[in-house]
Amino acid sequence: MAIALVLVLTLALAVADPDWSDCRSPCHCKWISGKRTAFCKKQGLTAVPGYLDEGIQVLDLSNNSLHALPKAVFQAVGLINLQRIYLMHNEIDEVHPDAFKDLIILVEIDLSLNNIWRLHPETFYGNERLRWLYLTGNPLRQLNGAQFPILPHLRNLDLESCQLEFIHRDAFVHLTALETLNLKSNLLRNLSDATFMSFAHLKTLLLEGNPWRCDCELRGFRNWFLSSKLYSVSLLCYQPKVLADQHWEDVDSSEFACVPQVFAFPQRQVQAEAGGNVSLGCHVLGDPEPKVSWLFEGYPINHSWLIIEAEEGLLEKWVNITVLNVSEVDVGIYTCVAKNFLDSAEVNVSLVLPEVVTATTLSKTDSALVWWGLVVIGIVLSLFTVITVSAVCCARQRNMRNMPTSVSFTDQEKKLLDVSIATTTDRGTGSSEAIGQEMDAMDPPVHITIEREPLPVVVFPPPPEFSTSSLPAGAYGNIFISVSVSRDPNMVDISRCPDLLDLPHRPKPIYHGMATLPRRPAPIPHYDNMGPRVTAGGSSTLSLPDETAAAAAAAGPTLVELQLPKSPLCVPIAQEFVSL
C-alpha cells in the first residue's frame, strides 16, 4: 500500500507541474553540466522565444536573425534565472543599454561575430556577477574612456578582431578584476603604458596581429609590456621601415623614436623693413631630441649679423634666428632643419622686403576690352558732337529769321551814334581821334550792329541808302556800328558790361521788349564849324549845340541807351551792318 501511495503522489505532481524539459519546437531543452539548457540554434528566430520555462539557466540562440536586443528583452519573457547567454552569429547591430536588465546571476555573455559598432557604457550595468564577456568580431573600432560599467567579477574580456584603432587609456578603468584581455588582430598602432597600470590581477594580454608603429609614442608601453612578462608570443614592428618585422625585445628602447616635425613660426613668409631687425622661428618636435640648424639659400649660416636663439626641450623646442640691419642681401629662403638618427625634416621661411614699385599689366583679353571701350566712347562722343552742332546751327538760323530789320535815323540820332564811336573805339583814351589817322591802315572795317528783341513791334524799313550791300559815297567813312541788346531788360549787370558811351546815366523808363525809335519832326540841323562828325583828317572832337542836347533830353531815352548790353556775358547774338 505504501508503494502504491508514493506512485500516485508522483503522478499527481507530474500532472500538476509539467516537465521544464518539455520545450516547444523548435527549441529543445535538457540538462548539460548540471544546468537547465535550452537549445534554439539555427532555427531562424527573429526574437527571443517566450514559451520557455523560467527555470532555464542556459540559453543558446546562436546562428539566428535577432538583429537587435531591445530593452529588458529577457526579463519580458520571464527568463530571469539565466546564467549564460549565447548570441553568436545573429547579425545584431544594436544592443539597448538595458537589454540584460535584472539578470543578476548572469555570469557569461557571448555576443561574438555580430555587427555591433557601438557599445553604450551602461550596457551591462547591474550584471555585477558577470565573469566572461565575448565581443569578438564586432566592428567596434574604438573604446572610449570608462567604456564598461563597474563589473567587479569580470575575469575574461575578448575583443579579438574588432577593428580597434584606438583604445582610451581609461577604457578598462572599472574592470579591476580582469585577468585575461584578448586584443589580437585589431588595427592598433600604439597603446599608452597607463592603460594597464592598475590591473593587479592581469595575467594574459594578447596583442599579436596588430600593425604596431615602433616609435616614441609606443616606447613607454613597450618597456612596461616586456617587463610585465604578460606575453607569450613575441610582438613584431610593422612601422617604420627601418624596424619592420623586428621583435620588440630585439630593438633597443632608444630606437623607438619619432621622426622630427618642423613648423614655421609664426608663418612661412616674413616681410621686413630695410634697415630694421627681423626674427624667423621654427617649432620642432622630435624624440629623441633632434639637432636643429638654419640654412640660407641652402648654405649653412655663419654671418656675424645673424643670431640664433634656442629654447631646448626633450620632445619640442623653438629655434629662432634674428637678422640685424636687414638689406637686399638678406632677402631669400631660410631653411630650418631638424634631424635625429631616424630621419630629418625641414621647413622653409621666406624673408622679403616691401615692393617699391608695382606695375599692372593687362592680358590680351583685357586690352581688347579696353580698345573696344574706347571705340564705343569715341562713337558716342562723335554722335553727341554732331547733335550739339546741329542744335546750335538751328538755333542761330531761328535767331537770324527772327531778327528785326534795320531802320533809318535822323540827323540828331546820327550825332549820338557818332558819340558812341568816339567813346567805344579807343577804350584806352576814350577818344576816336586815332580812327581817322589809321583809317587807311585798317584791314577789316569796324562793325557796329544794332540788334533788337524779337518781339512783335512795328519795324520800319531801312532807308534806301542802307538797303544795299554797297556803301554810299559820303563823308562818314568805312565804319559800322554793332550793339548787342539783352532779351530781358530786368536782369542787367551794369558792372560787368561798361557803358558804351561812357556818359552819365539817368533813370531809364521800363520797356516791355524793344521798340523802334519813334519818328519825330526832324529839327533844323545846327552844325558848328567843326564839320562832319568824323572828318577826313581823323578828328572826332564833338561839340553838340545846346538846343540839340535839350531836344534830345526832352525826347526820352536815346538809341544808344536802348542799346546797352543786357546779357552778363555780353555775347552778341548776331550782326547786322548799318553804314553811316
C-alpha positions in Angstrom: 0.0 0.0 0.0 2.8 2.4 0.8 4.5 1.9 -2.5 1.2 2.5 -4.4 0.6 5.7 -2.4 4.0 7.1 -3.5 3.4 6.3 -7.1 0.0 8.1 -7.0 1.5 11.2 -5.5 4.3 11.3 -8.0 1.9 11.0 -10.9 -0.3 13.8 -9.4 2.7 16.1 -9.1 3.8 15.4 -12.7 0.3 16.2 -14.0 0.2 19.4 -11.9 3.7 20.6 -12.8 4.7 19.8 -16.4 8.3 18.9 -17.1 10.6 22.0 -17.9 12.4 19.9 -20.4 9.2 19.6 -22.4 10.2 22.5 -24.8 8.1 23.6 -27.6 9.5 23.3 -31.1 11.9 24.4 -32.5 13.8 24.6 -29.2 14.7 21.6 -27.1 15.7 21.5 -23.5 17.9 19.2 -21.5 20.4 19.0 -18.6 24.0 19.9 -19.6 26.7 20.1 -16.9 24.1 20.4 -14.2 22.3 23.3 -15.9 18.9 23.5 -17.4 19.8 24.4 -21.0 17.5 25.5 -23.9 19.0 24.9 -27.4 17.5 27.1 -30.1 20.4 27.2 -32.5 19.9 27.7 -36.3 16.1 28.0 -36.1 15.6 31.2 -38.0 14.4 33.0 -34.9 13.9 36.8 -35.1 13.1 37.3 -31.4 13.7 35.7 -28.0 11.2 32.9 -27.6 8.6 33.5 -24.9 7.5 29.9 -24.3 10.5 28.7 -22.4 10.4 27.8 -18.7 11.5 30.5 -16.3 13.9 27.9 -14.7 16.1 27.9 -17.8 19.7 28.7 -16.8 21.5 28.5 -20.2 20.0 29.9 -23.4 21.7 29.2 -26.8 20.3 31.4 -29.6 23.4 31.2 -31.9 23.0 31.5 -35.7 19.6 33.1 -35.8 18.5 36.6 -37.0 17.6 38.6 -34.0 19.2 41.8 -35.4 18.5 43.8 -32.2 18.2 43.3 -28.5 15.6 45.7 -27.1 15.1 46.9 -23.6 14.7 44.1 -20.9 14.2 41.6 -23.7 14.9 38.5 -21.5 13.0 39.8 -18.4 9.9 40.4 -20.6 9.6 36.6 -21.4 10.3 35.6 -17.8 13.9 34.3 -18.2 15.3 36.0 -15.1 17.3 33.0 -13.9 19.7 32.9 -16.9 23.3 32.4 -16.1 24.7 32.1 -19.6 23.5 33.6 -22.9 25.0 32.7 -26.3 24.1 35.0 -29.1 26.8 34.4 -31.7 26.1 35.0 -35.4 22.8 36.8 -35.1 23.5 39.9 -37.2 22.9 42.0 -34.1 23.8 45.7 -34.8 22.0 47.3 -31.9 22.1 46.5 -28.2 19.9 48.5 -25.8 21.8 49.6 -22.6 19.1 47.8 -20.5 18.9 44.6 -22.7 20.2 42.5 -19.8 18.4 44.2 -17.1 17.7 42.3 -13.8 19.8 39.3 -14.8 21.6 39.5 -11.5 23.1 36.0 -11.7 24.3 36.2 -15.3 28.0 35.1 -15.4 28.6 34.8 -19.2 27.6 36.7 -22.4 28.8 35.8 -25.8 28.0 38.4 -28.5 30.7 37.3 -30.9 30.5 37.7 -34.7 27.7 40.3 -34.9 27.6 43.8 -36.3 27.7 45.8 -33.1 29.5 49.0 -33.9 28.6 51.0 -30.8 28.5 49.8 -27.2 26.9 52.1 -24.7 29.0 52.5 -21.5 26.0 51.4 -19.4 25.2 48.3 -21.5 26.0 45.7 -18.7 25.1 47.8 -15.8 23.6 45.6 -12.9 25.2 42.4 -14.2 27.7 42.5 -11.3 28.3 38.7 -11.3 29.4 38.7 -15.0 32.8 36.9 -15.4 33.1 36.2 -19.2 32.3 38.7 -21.9 32.9 37.9 -25.5 32.7 40.6 -28.2 34.9 39.0 -30.8 34.4 40.1 -34.4 32.3 43.2 -33.9 33.3 46.4 -35.7 33.7 48.5 -32.6 36.7 50.5 -34.0 37.4 52.3 -30.7 36.9 52.1 -27.0 36.3 55.3 -25.1 37.0 56.3 -21.5 35.1 54.2 -19.0 33.7 52.1 -21.8 32.4 49.4 -19.4 30.4 49.9 -16.1 31.6 48.5 -12.8 32.0 44.8 -13.2 34.0 43.7 -10.1 34.0 40.0 -11.0 34.8 40.2 -14.8 37.8 37.9 -15.4 37.9 37.5 -19.1 37.3 40.1 -21.9 37.6 39.1 -25.5 37.9 41.9 -28.1 39.7 40.0 -30.9 39.2 41.2 -34.5 37.0 44.2 -33.5 38.8 46.6 -35.9 40.0 48.6 -32.9 42.2 51.6 -33.9 42.1 53.5 -30.7 41.8 52.5 -27.0 41.5 55.2 -24.4 43.9 54.9 -21.6 40.9 54.7 -19.2 38.8 52.3 -21.2 39.1 49.5 -18.7 39.3 51.5 -15.5 36.2 49.8 -13.9 37.4 46.2 -14.7 39.8 45.9 -11.7 39.5 42.1 -11.5 40.4 41.5 -15.2 42.8 38.6 -15.7 42.7 37.9 -19.4 42.4 40.5 -22.2 42.4 39.5 -25.8 43.2 42.3 -28.3 44.6 40.2 -31.1 44.1 41.0 -34.8 43.0 44.6 -34.5 44.3 47.8 -36.0 46.2 49.1 -33.0 49.4 51.1 -33.7 50.2 52.2 -30.1 48.9 52.0 -26.6 49.5 54.0 -23.5 51.5 52.4 -20.7 49.0 53.8 -18.2 46.2 51.7 -19.8 47.0 48.6 -17.7 48.9 50.0 -14.8 46.1 49.4 -12.3 45.4 45.7 -13.2 46.9 43.8 -10.3 45.3 40.5 -11.4 46.1 40.7 -15.1 47.8 37.5 -16.2 47.4 37.3 -20.0 47.4 40.2 -22.5 47.2 39.1 -26.1 48.3 41.8 -28.6 49.7 39.9 -31.7 48.4 40.6 -35.1 48.3 44.5 -34.8 50.3 46.8 -37.1 52.5 48.3 -34.3 54.3 51.5 -35.0 57.5 51.2 -33.1 58.1 54.9 -32.4 58.4 57.2 -29.4 54.7 57.0 -28.7 54.9 53.2 -28.2 58.2 53.3 -26.3 56.6 53.6 -22.8 54.1 50.7 -23.4 56.8 48.6 -24.9 59.0 48.9 -21.9 56.2 48.1 -19.5 54.9 45.2 -21.6 58.3 43.5 -21.8 58.9 43.9 -18.1 55.5 42.6 -17.1 56.0 39.1 -18.5 52.4 39.0 -19.8 53.2 38.0 -23.3 53.6 34.5 -24.6 54.1 35.4 -28.3 56.7 38.0 -29.4 55.3 41.1 -31.0 56.6 42.5 -34.3 57.2 46.1 -35.5 55.2 47.0 -38.6 56.5 50.6 -38.9 58.8 52.4 -39.5 60.5 50.6 -42.3 63.9 50.6 -40.6 62.4 48.5 -37.8 59.8 46.5 -39.8 59.5 42.8 -38.8 61.8 43.1 -35.8 60.7 41.8 -32.5 60.1 44.3 -29.7 62.7 42.6 -27.4 65.3 42.8 -30.2 65.0 46.5 -30.6 66.6 48.9 -28.1 64.3 51.3 -26.4 66.2 54.3 -27.7 65.3 53.1 -31.3 61.7 53.6 -30.6 62.0 57.1 -31.9 59.8 59.7 -33.7 60.7 61.4 -36.9 61.2 65.2 -36.3 58.5 67.5 -37.2 59.2 71.2 -38.1 56.7 74.0 -38.2 57.3 77.6 -39.3 56.7 80.1 -36.5 54.7 82.3 -36.8 54.4 82.0 -40.6 56.3 80.8 -43.7 56.8 84.3 -45.2 58.1 87.2 -43.2 58.2 90.8 -44.5 60.8 93.1 -43.0 61.7 96.8 -43.4 65.0 97.8 -44.8 67.4 98.7 -42.1 65.4 97.1 -39.3 65.7 93.8 -37.4 63.6 90.7 -38.0 63.3 87.3 -36.3 62.4 84.0 -38.0 61.4 80.9 -36.0 60.6 77.3 -36.2 58.9 74.9 -33.8 60.5 71.4 -33.7 59.1 68.2 -32.3 61.1 65.0 -32.1 62.0 62.1 -29.8 64.9 61.6 -29.3 65.7 65.3 -29.2 66.7 66.4 -32.8 69.5 68.7 -33.7 68.4 71.9 -35.3 70.3 74.1 -37.8 69.5 77.0 -40.1 70.4 77.4 -43.8 70.3 80.4 -46.1 69.7 79.6 -49.7 70.9 76.1 -49.0 74.2 77.0 -47.3 75.0 77.0 -43.5 74.6 80.4 -41.8 77.9 81.8 -40.4 77.3 85.6 -40.7 78.0 87.7 -37.6 74.8 89.7 -38.1 72.7 86.6 -37.6 71.8 85.5 -34.1 70.4 82.0 -33.3 68.4 81.5 -30.1 67.1 78.2 -29.0 64.7 77.1 -26.2 65.8 73.5 -25.5 63.4 70.7 -24.7 63.4 66.9 -24.9 60.4 66.5 -27.1 59.9 70.0 -28.5 61.8 73.2 -28.9 61.7 76.6 -30.5 64.7 77.8 -32.5 64.7 81.4 -33.7 67.1 83.4 -35.9 67.4 87.2 -35.9 68.7 89.2 -38.8 70.1 92.6 -37.9 70.0 95.7 -40.2 68.1 93.9 -43.0 69.1 94.8 -46.6 68.7 93.4 -50.0 71.5 90.8 -49.5 69.5 89.2 -46.7 66.4 88.6 -48.8 65.8 84.9 -49.7 64.9 81.5 -48.4 65.9 80.4 -44.8 65.6 76.7 -44.0 65.1 75.2 -40.6 66.4 71.6 -40.5 65.8 69.2 -37.7 67.5 65.8 -37.6 67.9 62.7 -35.4 69.2 59.2 -36.1 65.9 58.2 -37.6 65.2 60.9 -40.2 65.3 64.6 -40.8 62.7 67.2 -41.6 62.8 70.8 -42.7 60.7 73.9 -43.4 61.4 77.0 -45.5 60.8 80.6 -44.4 60.9 83.4 -46.9 62.3 86.8 -46.0 61.0 89.6 -48.3 61.2 93.4 -48.5 58.1 95.5 -49.4 57.7 96.3 -53.1 58.8 99.8 -54.0 57.2 100.0 -57.5 54.4 97.8 -58.7 53.0 97.6 -62.2 49.8 96.1 -63.5 49.7 94.5 -66.9 46.7 93.7 -69.0 46.2 90.4 -70.7 45.2 90.3 -74.4 41.6 89.9 -73.4 41.7 92.9 -71.1 43.4 95.0 -73.8 40.8 94.1 -76.4 38.1 95.1 -74.0 39.8 98.4 -73.4 40.2 99.2 -77.1 36.6 98.2 -77.8 35.5 100.5 -74.9 37.5 103.4 -76.4 35.9 102.9 -79.8 32.4 102.9 -78.3 33.1 106.0 -76.3 34.5 107.7 -79.4 31.4 106.9 -81.4 29.2 108.2 -78.6 31.2 111.5 -78.3 31.1 111.9 -82.1 27.3 111.5 -82.2 26.9 113.9 -79.3 29.1 116.5 -81.0 27.1 116.2 -84.3 23.8 116.6 -82.4 25.1 119.6 -80.4 26.4 121.4 -83.5 23.2 120.7 -85.4 21.2 122.2 -82.5 23.4 125.3 -82.3 23.1 125.9 -86.1 19.3 125.5 -86.0 19.1 128.0 -83.1 21.3 130.5 -84.9 19.1 130.2 -88.0 16.0 130.8 -86.0 17.6 133.9 -84.4 18.5 135.2 -87.9 15.0 134.7 -89.1 13.5 136.5 -86.0 16.0 139.4 -86.2 14.2 142.7 -86.9 15.2 144.7 -90.0 17.2 147.9 -89.9 15.7 151.4 -89.6 16.9 154.8 -90.6 18.0 157.5 -88.2 17.6 161.2 -88.0 20.5 163.6 -88.0 20.2 164.0 -84.3 20.4 160.2 -83.7 23.4 160.1 -86.0 25.1 162.6 -83.8 24.5 160.3 -80.8 25.9 157.3 -82.8 29.0 159.4 -83.6 29.4 159.9 -79.9 29.3 156.1 -79.3 32.0 155.8 -81.9 34.1 158.3 -80.1 33.7 156.7 -76.8 34.0 153.0 -77.7 36.5 152.8 -80.5 39.5 153.8 -78.4 38.9 152.3 -75.0 42.3 153.3 -73.7 41.9 157.1 -74.3 38.1 157.5 -74.6 38.7 159.3 -77.9 38.2 158.4 -81.6 40.9 160.6 -83.0 43.1 157.7 -83.9 40.5 156.3 -86.2 40.9 159.0 -88.7 44.7 158.7 -88.6 44.7 154.9 -89.1 41.7 154.6 -91.3 43.7 153.7 -94.3 45.9 151.1 -92.5 43.0 149.1 -91.0 42.2 146.0 -93.0 38.8 144.9 -91.5 36.3 147.7 -91.0 34.8 148.4 -87.6 31.3 146.8 -87.5 28.6 148.1 -85.2 25.3 146.3 -85.3 22.1 147.2 -83.7 20.0 144.2 -82.6 16.5 144.2 -81.1 14.4 141.7 -79.1 12.4 139.6 -81.5 9.1 141.0 -80.3 6.0 141.8 -82.3 6.8 145.5 -82.7 6.4 147.8 -85.6 9.6 147.9 -87.7 10.2 150.5 -90.3 12.1 149.6 -93.4 15.6 150.9 -93.7 16.3 154.0 -95.8 17.4 153.4 -99.3 21.0 154.2 -98.7 21.2 151.2 -96.2 19.2 148.7 -98.1 22.1 147.6 -100.4 25.3 145.9 -99.6 27.3 148.7 -101.2 28.0 151.7 -99.1 27.0 155.2 -100.4 29.8 157.6 -101.0 29.8 160.1 -98.2 31.8 161.7 -95.5 31.1 159.0 -92.9 33.9 156.6 -93.8 34.1 152.9 -93.6 32.8 152.5 -90.0 30.0 150.2 -88.9 28.2 150.1 -85.5 27.4 146.8 -83.7 25.5 146.9 -80.4 24.0 143.9 -78.6 20.8 144.2 -76.6 19.8 141.7 -73.9 16.5 139.8 -74.1 15.5 140.6 -70.6 15.9 144.2 -69.6 15.2 143.5 -66.0 18.3 141.3 -65.5 21.2 143.6 -66.3 24.5 143.6 -64.6 25.9 147.0 -65.5 29.1 146.3 -63.6 30.1 143.6 -66.0 29.3 145.5 -69.2 30.6 149.1 -69.1 28.5 151.7 -70.8 29.4 152.0 -74.5 29.0 155.8 -74.4 30.9 156.4 -71.1 28.3 159.1 -70.3 26.4 159.7 -67.1 23.3 157.6 -66.7 19.9 158.8 -65.9 16.8 156.7 -64.9 15.5 154.7 -67.8 11.9 154.0 -68.4 10.9 150.4 -68.3 10.1 148.9 -71.7 8.4 145.6 -72.3 10.7 144.4 -75.0 12.4 146.6 -77.6 10.7 149.1 -79.8 11.6 151.1 -82.8 12.6 154.7 -82.1 9.6 157.0 -82.6 9.7 159.3 -85.5 9.5 162.9 -84.6 9.9 166.0 -86.7 13.4 166.5 -87.8 14.8 169.6 -86.2 16.7 172.0 -88.2 20.3 170.8 -88.0 22.6 173.2 -86.2 26.1 172.5 -87.2 29.1 174.0 -85.7 32.2 174.9 -87.6 33.8 171.5 -86.8 32.5 170.0 -90.0 31.3 166.3 -90.1 31.4 164.2 -87.1 34.3 162.2 -88.4 36.5 164.4 -90.6 38.8 163.3 -93.3 41.7 164.3 -91.1 40.6 161.9 -88.4 39.4 164.5 -85.9 36.5 163.4 -83.8 36.1 166.3 -81.4 32.4 166.9 -81.0 30.6 170.0 -79.8 26.8 169.4 -79.7 24.7 172.6 -79.8 22.8 173.3 -76.6 19.4 173.3 -78.3 20.2 169.9 -79.8 21.1 168.4 -76.4 18.0 169.9 -74.9 15.8 168.4 -77.6 17.5 165.0 -77.1 16.8 165.2 -73.4 13.2 166.1 -73.9 12.8 163.3 -76.4 13.4 160.5 -73.9 15.9 157.7 -73.9 18.3 157.7 -76.8 19.1 155.0 -79.2 22.4 154.3 -77.5 20.7 153.9 -74.1 18.4 151.4 -75.6 21.4 149.6 -77.0 23.2 148.9 -73.7 24.2 145.3 -73.3 21.7 143.3 -71.2 23.5 140.0 -71.1 26.0 139.3 -68.3 28.3 137.7 -70.8 28.0 140.5 -73.4 27.9 138.0 -76.2 26.2 139.3 -79.4 23.6 137.1 -80.9 24.1 138.1 -84.5 25.3 141.0 -86.6 23.7 143.4 -89.0 25.6 146.2 -90.5 24.4 149.8 -90.7 26.5 152.3 -92.6 26.6 155.9 -91.6 
